[in-house]
Amino acid sequence: MYWLVDGAYCIFNRHSIWNSTKEAMEVHKELDGIHDRGRNLPAVQATLHGEFATSWFNQLWQLLYRSSRAHWRSPTYLMAKLILNIFAGLFIGVRVLHLFVV
């Protein structure tokens, strides 16, 4: 099929061209069959459980341990975080003690 493009706009309506093809009709038939089979199935029963595989404290501990190991292995991140915390602490301390007008 010949496609003529005028600048950034195509002069053909691709949606209507796709809908008129045999392949599109087969796809629509297959989708309708999937929908029909799904409608014939019983509704899914949702059950809520309040139990987890492990406690909340253990999940928190594992998360903190994993993230601290990841940060410890990145010296650039570690030094940037250290410098940021030092400057933030100094800035907050100066503001609270009113040593300088910032």
Secondary structure, 3 states (H helix, E strand, C coil): CCCCEECCEECCCHHHHHHCCHHHHHHHHHHHHHHHHHHHCCCCCCCCCCCCCCCHHHHHHHHHHHHHHHHHCCHHHHHHHHHHHHHHHHHHHHHHHCCCCC
